[in-house]
Amino acid sequence: MTTAYEKAQLAGQNAVRTAILDAAIRLLADEGPAALTVRRISGDVGCSTKVIYTMFGGKDGLVEALWREGFARFGRALAAAPRGDDPVKHLAALGRAYRAYALAEPNYYRIMFEAAVPGFRPGPEAYAESRETLAILVGVVEECVKAGVFTEGEPAAIADTFWMAAHGAVSLELAGIFGPEEGERRFHMLTTALVRAYGTQSRPGPAEPDQERNRQ
């Protein structure tokens, strides 16, 4: 029987890396962080432990690779959010993309934001990359300030407030506190409340999710 490693070898190094990360994220999801060992991952993939040590340097390097992969996927999800002339609508679209990513990739999300692997700390370069992923949010907040729809303030600090709120709402939904429909509704309520809190004048909040989908 052909192993995942043997199949990936035919496609090149990137495919081997993906196969190893896929095995690691599955183990983390199914059995928790204790199962995330080089020996266990190599056994699941069908390669030697040397392959993983050569490619990632060991378990810490592998977990950091999962962290980076999560943020790479997250960045693509945010970049794909619909843009338009209204920065508030773009901000709302980023919020929906944030929530959708977290629900679609909960295991990566937990590595990124919820310390799913105890003791892991990303290196300076990986951490800088993660913050860069959120730069799109800061940029849209800057547009809101320049357009006069948000009060004057430090865009990075305002963006962090939106991020903190989104993370809290998504974490509750991932924990099963809210179902999908209620989670979506509550997320929209939270986004609307923040937009109004930072707004310089009375204006309607972002469109309801169903209304926004109908326009796309």
N, C-alpha and C positions, 0 to 999 in steps of 0.2 A: 504494500500500500504506500502510495506517494505521500510524503509528509508535507505540511505547510511550508517548511523550509525548502524542501526540494523543488516545490512548485515556484516559490518566490525566487529561488536562485536563477531560474530560467529567465525571469523578467528583470533581473539586475538588483543592485544594492538597495535602491529605494524600496523595492518590493519586499526585500528581506527585512528592512527596517520596519515597514508597515506591518508585516506579519508578526514581528516580535511585539510591537506596540499593541496590536489587536489582541494578542494572547494575554498581554499584561493587563489590559483594561478589562478583559473578560474575567480574569482571575480576581481582580479587585472587586468587580461587581458581584461575582458569584460567591466568593469565599472571604472577602475582606483583606485588609492589608497584610495580615500574617502570612497569607499564601503568596505574597509577592516576593518570591526569592528567585535568584538567578537560576538555580537548579530546576525549580518548578516550571518556570517560564520556558527554559530551554527544552524541557521534556515535552511540554505542550506543543511547542513549535516543531520539535524534531531536529534540533541542532545541538551542537556541543555548547557547554558553558563558555568556552573560549570565544565563540562567535559573539556572544553578548558582551563579554568583557572587552573584546577588541572594538566593538562598535560603540558601546556606551560607557565603558570604564567600570562597570559594576552596577549594583542596584541603585545607588544614588543618582548616577548619570542616567539610568533608565527612567527613574521617576521624573527627573528634570526634563527628559525628552517627552514624557507624557504631558507634563505641564506646558511645554512649548507647543506641542501638537494641539492641545486644547485651546490655547490662545490663538494659534494660527486659524483653526476652524472658527473660533469666535470672531476673529477679525474679518473673515470672509463673510460671515453672517451679517455683521454690522454694515459692512461695505455694500451689501446687496439690498439694504433697506431702501425703499422708494424715496427719492429726493424730489424736491419741488422748490417753488419760489418762497414758500412760507416756512421759515426755520422752525416754528412751533410744530408744524405738521411733520417735519423731518425728525424732530426730537421725539415725537410720539411714535414714529415709525421705528426709530432706534430702540425705543422701549419695547415695542412688540417683538422686534428681532432678538433682543436680549432674552426676553421670556421664552420665545420659541426655541432659541438655542439651548437654554438651560433644560427645557423639557425634552428636547430631542437627544441631548448628549449629557444626561445627568451625571454619569460617572466622570467624564472629563470636567464638568462644572464643579464637582465636589473636590477634585484634585486642585483645581484652580483657586477656589474660594472658600473651601470648607475643611481644609487640613485633613483630607481623606487618608493621607499616609502620615501617621504620627512621626514627628521629628524632622520631616522634610522641610528644607528651606531652599528656595531657588538661589542660584548664584547671582551676582550683580548684573551680569549681562542678560540672563533670562528674566530677571525682575524688570530691567529697563525695557525689554521687549514687551512684557506684559502691560506696562504702563503706556507704551506707545500705542498698543491696540486700542486703548480707551481715548486716545487723542481725538478721534473723530467726534466723540461726545463733547469734549471741551470746545472743539471747533464750532459745533452747532450752537452751543450755549453762547459763544462769542458772537455768532450771527444774531442771536436773539437780543443780546445787549446792544449791538450796533444798530439793529433795526428799531430799537426803542420799545420793544415789547417786554423786555426784562429790565428790572432795576439795575443801576450801575453796581458792579461788584466784581469780585475775582472769579472769572469764568471757571477756572480749575476747581475752586471751592464749591461753586454752584453745581458743577458737573458731578463732583463727588457726592453731593447731597442726593442727586437723582440716582446715582449708582447705588448708594447705601439703601435708598428706599426700594429700588428695584430688586436688589439682592434679598432684602428682608421678605418682600412679597413672594419672590420665587422660592426661597427656602421653605416658607410655610407650605407652599403648594407641593413642592417635592416631598415634604414630610407627610403629605396626605391630609393636611388640615383643611384644605379647600380642594374641591374637585375641579376639573378643567373649566367648566362654564363659570362657576363661581370665582375661580382663580382669575380668569380673564376679566370678569366684571370688576373685581376688587383692584386688579392691577390698573385698569383704566381709571377707576375712581382716584387711586393714589396719584397717577400721572397728572390727572386734571387738577387735583388739589395743589400739587407742587407748581404747576404752570401758573395757576392763579396766585399762589403765594409770592412768586417772584415777578408777576406781571406788574407793569406800570399803570395799567388801566384795565377797566372791566372789558373782558373779551371772552367769547366762548372757549371752552377747553377743547382738546383734541376730539375729533369725531369718535363716536362709539365704534368699537371694532367691526361690527357688522356693517355699519354705514361705510367705513373706510374700505372694507373688502369689496363692497358693491361698486365703489368708484374706480377700483383698479382693473 
